[in-house]
Amino acid sequence: MKTRIDSVEDITRSFAEQGYICSDQIALAVYLAAQLHKPVLVEGPPGVGKTELAKAAAAFLEAPLIRLQCYEGLDESRALYEWKYGKQLLYTQLLRDKLGGMLADTDSLDASMARLGDLGEAFYSETFLEPRPLLQALRSEEPAVLLIDEIDKADQEFEAFLLELLSDFQISIPEMGTVTARHQPLVLLTSNDQRELSDALKRRCLHLYIPYPEAAHEAAIVAARVPELESELREQLVAFIQYLREQEMKKLPAISETLDWARALVLLHADSLDQAVVADTLNLVLKTEQDVTLARELLPAWLRKFGKR
């Protein structure tokens, strides 16, 4: 892992080389998180580059990226560790034939239990431990980037479970005790604001909000990620996306949809946004039929003002 970060500009430049065009606020958040050893809570609408930020940070820091995808019902065993029950069962079967001989010279239940005690501890040893993302990050042989993606989808109980990790970079495992990070990972949590996160979690994190990009920023992103797209068509595409975001839609198009649309226009050899091309490819940009219908109704007026019939 890169041990020295010279400046915020160093991050901005490195991210741009990867095709991730970031704002000053994003670069500053990554810089402070790395220097202060603080987690970052990254909020914003879906598709604005929150997950991509973690990938860019891992590449910049030359560190492995460990990702925990959150979902409703996620519990400690799925996030932290599990025991390999199949392997434990096989171990039990192998021992079954030997137990009689092992206990033959014991003359009491206490003596038998004492002799079997060592075997019981073996069942909860490293041999049978299956590390999950949180434990992998803590035990990594080199500093890692830990992405806890869409934390707002997890239950409040799981969010509370994370507080020890976010505060002290350690986790308590009943069978093994407290596991402290060998190297403090850079932790990024993302949220699409599906539910309100607790004040306790927010206090432990730096906060970063990534909004929909402004036109110039979005054009720069498209130019970096889809350089094959002609500049005039790129400007038209970004202008139409910005226009759609001003409308009352169920799901506004994000930068991920902009990039998908740009790549599709390249494949279709489009040289401008005309009514036929836009109407045929709106499903790449808008994800509900209600929004597609609205966009088709608005399209002629937009083309008369900004585009080409």
Summary of the structure (lengths in Angstrom):
residues: 309
radius of gyration: 26.2
end to end distance: 52.6
largest distance: 96.7
contacts: 898
relative contact order: 0.13
helix: 54%
strand: 12%
